[in-house]
């Protein structure tokens, strides 16, 4: 088991190096790091990874689409009616995002253990925090 973990980690590091060397879009490096991070933290087997990533990527794409149309306006410059419309839109999107999370969990627990499926949300939060910290450190 320990040997398998090192093989997976090594292959993820190799993949990250190859992707970085190809000078692709900056998002590719982040995606490679995300794959390595999630695989390690969730201790995904190669078989679990093959099932996990298409499901998770579909969820990520859906949440991205959900966040795109949200208007970003200066609240001090809009009318009360516009503010009410905007907050209702935010609430609706939050409800849709919660449904996407429920669907992700339901889909994942069919293929990986419920414990690992539940851990996805914690690992996702940890990954985003680590990514944000890296950006802050880079800007300093």
Secondary structure as GFF3:
##gff-version 3
##sequence-region A 1 140
A	DSSP	alpha_helix	2	21	.	.	.	ID=ss1
A	DSSP	alpha_helix	26	42	.	.	.	ID=ss2
A	DSSP	alpha_helix	46	68	.	.	.	ID=ss3
A	DSSP	three_ten_helix	75	77	.	.	.	ID=ss4
A	DSSP	alpha_helix	80	108	.	.	.	ID=ss5
A	DSSP	alpha_helix	114	139	.	.	.	ID=ss6
###
